[in-house]
Each structure stands twice: as structure tokens, then as C-alpha cells.
Amino acid sequence: MALVFAFLIGFFAGLRSLTGPAVTAWAAYLGWLKLDRPLSLIGSLPSVVVFSLLAVVELVVDKLPSTPSRTQPLGLIARIVTGALTGACVAVAGGQAAIAGALLGVAGGVLGCFGGYRARNALVKWLGKPDIYVALAEDIIAISGSLLVVSRF
């Protein structure tokens, strides 16, 4: 089951690249995820603070019309990296290999990136509502989904 969760945390990182790491950092800090070094560093207080601040900034910046698409190279790379990191953490916490978790986290991150992009655009067109409403719903999905994953350990 840990490998499914590794994929899912990567998927949520694909929706919001820094939400998954922030939630994973908090889970490690609070002892929900038992990690050894070097992955345990994500649960250090500086990591928790940095990832949390960056996640909040990302939630705000995502709503700006000038923000580039998540499918652009920088956004995609961020989702690949954070998907790998969070996937490895979740897999290790569940007794699985870090590399398997990282690979599944990357797959989830890529699927979340492109699937989330397409779903968001389709919903905006279908609902005929401003993008911010769908973006806020996507925020809720990324945050609650990430919390659900890390709370299973």
C-alpha cells in the first residue's frame, strides 16, 4: 500500500509542486512518518518552515494571470523533483524501497501535472466560471489529498 501512497503523494505534488513536500515535512516533523537520514532531514524545523512558506507563496502565485503554465519546463521539473522526494519519503515510511517510491512519485507528479492542467482547463470551460474557482478547488484537493496520504502511517 505504501507504493500506492508514494504515487498519490507524487500526484498531489503534480497539482501543487510544494504542497506535497510541505505536508510531508510536517508529517515527518510530527512523527507521522518515520524516516532515516538523509530523508529525515525533510522533517527538520528549517525544512518545515521553508517548505510551508514556499507552499503558501505557490498557492497565491498560482492564481496570478502572469504565472506560467505548470507544464512549462521549470514547473514540470519542480513537480518531478518534489514527486520523487515525497514519493521516496512515503515509501520508506511504509517499509518500501526509496527508489521505488521516488519513481512512482515521479510518475504521479507527471500525471498530476498534465492531468491537473487538462482537468482545470476543461472544468473552467465547462462551468463557464473564472479560473480562480477551479484553482481553489484544486488547492483543496492537493492539500487534503496530501494530508490523507501522510496520515496513513
C-alpha positions as a Markdown table, in Angstrom:
| # | Residue | x | y | z |
|---|---|---|---|---|
| 1 | Met | 0.0 | 0.0 | 0.0 |
| 2 | Ala | 2.9 | 2.3 | 0.7 |
| 3 | Leu | 3.8 | 2.4 | -3.0 |
| 4 | Val | 0.3 | 3.4 | -4.0 |
| 5 | Phe | 0.6 | 6.2 | -1.5 |
| 6 | Ala | 4.0 | 7.2 | -3.0 |
| 7 | Phe | 2.3 | 7.5 | -6.4 |
| 8 | Leu | -0.5 | 9.6 | -4.8 |
| 9 | Ile | 1.7 | 12.0 | -3.0 |
| 10 | Gly | 3.5 | 12.5 | -6.3 |
| 11 | Phe | 0.2 | 13.1 | -8.0 |
| 12 | Phe | -0.7 | 15.8 | -5.5 |
| 13 | Ala | 2.8 | 17.3 | -5.9 |
| 14 | Gly | 1.9 | 17.4 | -9.6 |
| 15 | Leu | -1.1 | 19.6 | -8.8 |
| 16 | Arg | 0.8 | 21.9 | -6.5 |
| 17 | Ser | 4.5 | 21.3 | -6.5 |
| 18 | Leu | 5.2 | 22.5 | -3.0 |
| 19 | Thr | 2.1 | 21.3 | -1.1 |
| 20 | Gly | 3.2 | 17.6 | -1.1 |
| 21 | Pro | 6.7 | 18.5 | 0.3 |
| 22 | Ala | 5.2 | 20.9 | 2.9 |
| 23 | Val | 2.7 | 18.3 | 4.1 |
| 24 | Thr | 5.4 | 15.5 | 4.1 |
| 25 | Ala | 7.8 | 17.8 | 6.0 |
| 26 | Trp | 5.1 | 18.4 | 8.7 |
| 27 | Ala | 4.3 | 14.7 | 8.8 |
| 28 | Ala | 7.9 | 13.8 | 9.4 |
| 29 | Tyr | 8.3 | 16.6 | 12.0 |
| 30 | Leu | 5.2 | 15.4 | 13.9 |
| 31 | Gly | 6.4 | 11.8 | 13.8 |
| 32 | Trp | 3.7 | 10.5 | 11.5 |
| 33 | Leu | 6.4 | 9.4 | 9.0 |
| 34 | Lys | 9.4 | 7.6 | 10.4 |
| 35 | Leu | 12.4 | 8.4 | 8.2 |
| 36 | Asp | 16.1 | 7.7 | 8.5 |
| 37 | Arg | 18.8 | 10.0 | 7.2 |
| 38 | Pro | 19.0 | 11.5 | 4.7 |
| 39 | Leu | 15.3 | 11.6 | 4.1 |
| 40 | Ser | 14.7 | 12.5 | 7.8 |
| 41 | Leu | 16.0 | 16.0 | 7.0 |
| 42 | Ile | 12.7 | 16.9 | 5.4 |
| 43 | Gly | 11.2 | 16.8 | 9.0 |
| 44 | Ser | 13.7 | 19.3 | 10.4 |
| 45 | Leu | 12.3 | 22.6 | 11.6 |
| 46 | Pro | 14.1 | 24.6 | 8.9 |
| 47 | Ser | 12.7 | 22.3 | 6.2 |
| 48 | Val | 9.2 | 22.6 | 7.6 |
| 49 | Val | 9.4 | 26.4 | 7.7 |
| 50 | Val | 10.9 | 26.7 | 4.2 |
| 51 | Phe | 8.5 | 24.2 | 2.5 |
| 52 | Ser | 5.5 | 25.7 | 4.3 |
| 53 | Leu | 6.3 | 29.3 | 3.3 |
| 54 | Leu | 7.1 | 28.2 | -0.3 |
| 55 | Ala | 3.8 | 26.3 | -0.4 |
| 56 | Val | 1.8 | 29.3 | 0.7 |
| 57 | Val | 3.6 | 31.5 | -1.8 |
| 58 | Glu | 2.8 | 29.0 | -4.6 |
| 59 | Leu | -0.9 | 28.9 | -3.6 |
| 60 | Val | -1.0 | 32.7 | -4.1 |
| 61 | Val | 1.2 | 32.9 | -7.2 |
| 62 | Asp | -0.8 | 30.1 | -8.9 |
| 63 | Lys | -3.8 | 32.5 | -9.1 |
| 64 | Leu | -2.0 | 35.3 | -10.9 |
| 65 | Pro | -2.7 | 35.6 | -14.6 |
| 66 | Ser | 1.0 | 36.1 | -15.4 |
| 67 | Thr | 2.0 | 32.7 | -13.8 |
| 68 | Pro | 3.4 | 30.4 | -16.5 |
| 69 | Ser | 1.8 | 27.0 | -17.1 |
| 70 | Arg | 2.8 | 24.1 | -14.8 |
| 71 | Thr | 3.6 | 22.2 | -18.0 |
| 72 | Gln | 6.4 | 24.5 | -18.9 |
| 73 | Pro | 9.9 | 23.1 | -18.2 |
| 74 | Leu | 10.5 | 24.8 | -14.8 |
| 75 | Gly | 7.1 | 23.8 | -13.4 |
| 76 | Leu | 7.4 | 20.3 | -14.7 |
| 77 | Ile | 10.9 | 19.8 | -13.4 |
| 78 | Ala | 9.7 | 21.1 | -10.0 |
| 79 | Arg | 6.9 | 18.5 | -10.0 |
| 80 | Ile | 9.2 | 15.7 | -11.0 |
| 81 | Val | 11.7 | 16.6 | -8.2 |
| 82 | Thr | 9.1 | 17.1 | -5.5 |
| 83 | Gly | 7.2 | 14.0 | -6.6 |
| 84 | Ala | 10.4 | 11.9 | -6.3 |
| 85 | Leu | 11.3 | 13.3 | -2.9 |
| 86 | Thr | 7.8 | 12.9 | -1.4 |
| 87 | Gly | 7.3 | 9.5 | -3.0 |
| 88 | Ala | 10.6 | 8.3 | -1.6 |
| 89 | Cys | 9.6 | 9.5 | 1.9 |
| 90 | Val | 6.2 | 7.9 | 1.8 |
| 91 | Ala | 7.6 | 4.6 | 0.5 |
| 92 | Val | 10.4 | 4.4 | 3.1 |
| 93 | Ala | 7.9 | 5.3 | 5.9 |
| 94 | Gly | 5.8 | 2.3 | 4.7 |
| 95 | Gly | 8.8 | -0.1 | 4.6 |
| 96 | Gln | 9.4 | 0.0 | 0.9 |
| 97 | Ala | 12.5 | 1.0 | -1.1 |
| 98 | Ala | 13.1 | 4.7 | -1.6 |
| 99 | Ile | 13.9 | 4.2 | -5.3 |
| 100 | Ala | 10.6 | 2.6 | -6.0 |
| 101 | Gly | 8.8 | 5.3 | -4.1 |
| 102 | Ala | 10.8 | 8.0 | -6.0 |
| 103 | Leu | 10.0 | 6.5 | -9.4 |
| 104 | Leu | 6.3 | 6.2 | -8.5 |
| 105 | Gly | 6.3 | 9.7 | -7.1 |
| 106 | Val | 7.8 | 11.0 | -10.4 |
| 107 | Ala | 5.1 | 9.1 | -12.4 |
| 108 | Gly | 2.4 | 10.6 | -10.1 |
| 109 | Gly | 3.9 | 14.1 | -10.4 |
| 110 | Val | 3.9 | 14.0 | -14.2 |
| 111 | Leu | 0.3 | 12.6 | -14.3 |
| 112 | Gly | -0.8 | 15.2 | -11.8 |
| 113 | Cys | 0.9 | 18.0 | -13.7 |
| 114 | Phe | -0.6 | 17.2 | -17.1 |
| 115 | Gly | -3.8 | 15.7 | -15.9 |
| 116 | Gly | -4.4 | 18.5 | -13.5 |
| 117 | Tyr | -3.7 | 21.1 | -16.2 |
| 118 | Arg | -6.1 | 19.5 | -18.6 |
| 119 | Ala | -8.8 | 18.9 | -16.0 |
| 120 | Arg | -8.6 | 22.5 | -14.7 |
| 121 | Asn | -8.8 | 24.0 | -18.2 |
| 122 | Ala | -11.7 | 21.7 | -19.1 |
| 123 | Leu | -13.6 | 22.5 | -15.9 |
| 124 | Val | -13.2 | 26.2 | -16.5 |
| 125 | Lys | -14.7 | 25.9 | -20.0 |
| 126 | Trp | -17.4 | 23.5 | -18.9 |
| 127 | Leu | -18.5 | 25.5 | -15.9 |
| 128 | Gly | -18.1 | 28.9 | -17.6 |
| 129 | Lys | -16.7 | 30.3 | -14.3 |
| 130 | Pro | -13.4 | 32.2 | -13.7 |
| 131 | Asp | -10.3 | 30.1 | -13.3 |
| 132 | Ile | -9.8 | 31.0 | -9.7 |
| 133 | Tyr | -12.8 | 28.9 | -8.6 |
| 134 | Val | -11.4 | 25.8 | -10.1 |
| 135 | Ala | -7.9 | 26.7 | -8.9 |
| 136 | Leu | -9.2 | 27.0 | -5.3 |
| 137 | Ala | -10.9 | 23.6 | -5.6 |
| 138 | Glu | -7.6 | 22.2 | -6.9 |
| 139 | Asp | -5.8 | 23.6 | -3.9 |
| 140 | Ile | -8.2 | 21.9 | -1.6 |
| 141 | Ile | -7.7 | 18.6 | -3.4 |
| 142 | Ala | -3.9 | 18.9 | -3.3 |
| 143 | Ile | -3.9 | 19.8 | 0.4 |
| 144 | Ser | -6.5 | 17.3 | 1.6 |
| 145 | Gly | -5.1 | 14.5 | -0.6 |
| 146 | Ser | -1.6 | 15.0 | 0.7 |
| 147 | Leu | -2.8 | 15.1 | 4.3 |
| 148 | Leu | -4.8 | 11.9 | 3.7 |
| 149 | Val | -1.7 | 10.1 | 2.3 |
| 150 | Val | 0.7 | 11.0 | 5.1 |
| 151 | Ser | -1.9 | 10.3 | 7.8 |
| 152 | Arg | -2.0 | 6.6 | 6.9 |
| 153 | Phe | 1.3 | 5.8 | 8.6 |
